[in-house]
Amino acid sequence: MSAATKERRAELAAHLEAVRARITAATTAAGRADEPSLVVITKHFPRSDLDALVEIGVRDVGENREQEAAAKIAEGDGLPPGVRAHFVGQLQSKKAGAVARWADVVQSVDRSKLVAGLARAADREGREITALVQVNLDPAAAGEGRGGAAPEDVLALADEIAASSLTLGGVMAVAPRDADPDPAFARLAEIAAEVRARHPGATWVSAGMSGDLEAAVRHGATHLRVGSAILGSRPPQG
Ligand SMILES: *Cc1c(COP(=O)(O)O)cnc(C)c1O
């Protein structure tokens, strides 16, 4: 292993440890017994970083662009057994089949067309895919391309996923930009509870990123999606 590789691995390990400490502290502060799972978002960073993360114990990795992820994961060496690949980005319907080739979890399902496309592709590929309904918590951002189903459409979409060959995992959301994340995550928790009332197995609440994971933990997040706090800052527009 080269000195640069070693140094990068040590840096990632230190950042990972710091993030895990934040999660533990937030879990304790929230009076929760269960610590949320960590999904490390590797977008914009090379396959070598992903491999280093797996070596130091990361078991869930996420990407937000289909092409980049396919190159890094599907056309790379695949992922070692036991490591799950998550897709967290905006997805064009025609790319659903491509994502279904490598993703174990698609966190960003926000319309019917995607349910049908993913289910068809999962059947064809013989793969089991967990799908989360992405909820738009920021009405002002509707149509801005950040994605997410309107809160009033979430239950119908969850029903559709549950009736398909996909596994309904629960819900996912990104807090509104430049706003207090607490009310948004509180709203997400309510929506998640409504979904769970109909689909008891749909226990996932994916919320919280590098900047707001503490708020997400306070509001019951079961999965956190952390990128820059572990990998470093990305070029603008990620
Ligand atoms: C990039 C990304 C993250 C991680 O964001 P950081 O602020 O880098 O931690 C989480 N969720 C989604 C949907 C993302 O695209």
The ligand as a Gaussian input file, in Angstrom:
#p B3LYP/6-31G(d) Opt

LIG

0 1
 C      -24.730000      14.194000      -0.935000
 C      -25.920000      13.698000      -0.247000
 C      -25.874000      13.435000       1.133000
 C      -24.646000      13.677000       1.989000
 O      -24.476000      15.047000       2.174000
 P      -23.290000      15.643000       3.059000
 O      -23.763000      17.001000       3.381000
 O      -22.080000      15.612000       2.200000
 O      -23.142000      14.791000       4.243000
 C      -27.031000      12.943000       1.718000
 N      -28.162000      12.744000       1.017000
 C      -28.232000      12.968000      -0.300000
 C      -29.519000      12.721000      -1.002000
 C      -27.119000      13.461000      -0.981000
 O      -27.201000      13.705000      -2.294000

